[in-house]
C-alpha cells in the first residue's frame, strides 16, 4: 500500500500487520491511513492511527519485535474518489 497512491488517487487505506517477538509470540496491529488536504485542497499529507489487537498480546513484552509489520491484509477505502485499480489494470 503505497503512500504515493493514497495521495495521487485520494483514498484511504486499511491494513492488518503482525509483529513477532523473540519468544515466537505474535501480535496484530490494525492501521488506518487517510489523506489530508493542504490549504489549496490538494491531498498532501497522510494521517494514520493504529490499534493493537488483543490486549493480552502486549502484556509483559519479552523484548523488541524481531519482525515488525508483516502485512496480513491490505484494503483500499473509497472516500469519494473510488479506489485505485488492481496492479496491472491501471
Secondary structure, DSSP 4 states (H G I P E B T S, - for coil): --HHHHHHTT-EEEEEEEEE-TTS-EEEEEEEEEEEE-TTS-EEEEEEEEEES-GGGGSS--SS-SEEEEEEEEEEE-SSS--PPPTT--
